[in-house]
Amino acid sequence: MCEDWYKIFDIYFVLSVIAVIYYAYILYLITSSTSLALRSPYFRIFVVTGIFDIIGVIALEYTREELIIGFGSVLH
């Protein structure tokens, strides 16, 4: 498994990491804003769903990499 680490860095993984970082940055800007418009319930719901979107992308990428290189032993 140690020699197969380079297989996880395909274009889909790289784009997902970039998107998650950018999305987290946007969520940070919204939560740290002092504007009353960005403190509305709509944007609070947007932030909460955005956090779960990020968790979902991380789980999806972990599952993809598990299928590609296998992080653990296979149970029979």
Secondary structure as UniProt FT lines:
FT   HELIX           2..8
FT   HELIX           11..31
FT   HELIX           37..39
FT   HELIX           41..69
//
